[in-house]
Amino acid sequence: MIAFNDNWQDTQQTEIEAAGMAPTAKLESVIVATLSPAPYTVVLRGKNNAVGVALVEAYQLDD
């Protein structure tokens, strides 16, 4: 596991805001991570294993 969160302001607020990726909704999940070039698989689960629809996006951020 690389990372997880539920509400983006609970974990990496400073990094997320500095990257310009802060969502308008406080309850959204956002993760900023430095990854080595490689293929990755996302396993997404809802809070308490709830069922729903999700959108997963990955961006390369400038330093």
N, C-alpha and C positions, 0 to 999 in steps of 0.2 A: 504494500500500500504506500502510495506517495503522500497522499494527504486526504483530509476530509473536513467538511464543516457544514453547518446548517444555516447560520446567519452570518453573512460576510463580515459584519462589524465586530463579531465576537473574537475573531482570530487575527486577521492580517489587515486591519483597517488602514494603517499607515502605508503599507506596501501597495495595496489595491488603489488607494487614492493617488499615490505618487505615480502609478502606472497609467492613470487616467481611465481606469476600467471600473470605477465605482458605479454599481447599478442604482437606480432611483428608489427601488424597494429595499427596505432594511432586511426583509426575510429571505432575499435571494442568496444563493451560495456562489461564492467566487473563490478561486484558489490561484495564487501566484506561486509558481514553482520554477526552478531552474532544472532543466532536463538535458541529459546528454542526447545527441542525435541517435535515435533508434525508433523502432515501431513500438507503439504503446496500445493497450486495450483499456477502455473505460468500462468499469462496472459501476453502474449507478443504482442506488437504492433510495427509496423515499424514507423520510423519518419514520421510525418504528415499523419499517418494512411496508409502508403504505404504497399503494398502487397509484400511478398517475402518468403524466406525459412530461418529458424533459427535453431540453435542448442543450446539447453539449457543443461548445465551441473552443477551439484552441488558437492562440495567437502567439506570434513571435514578437516580443516587446524589445524595443531599442534600449540600450543601456543608458 
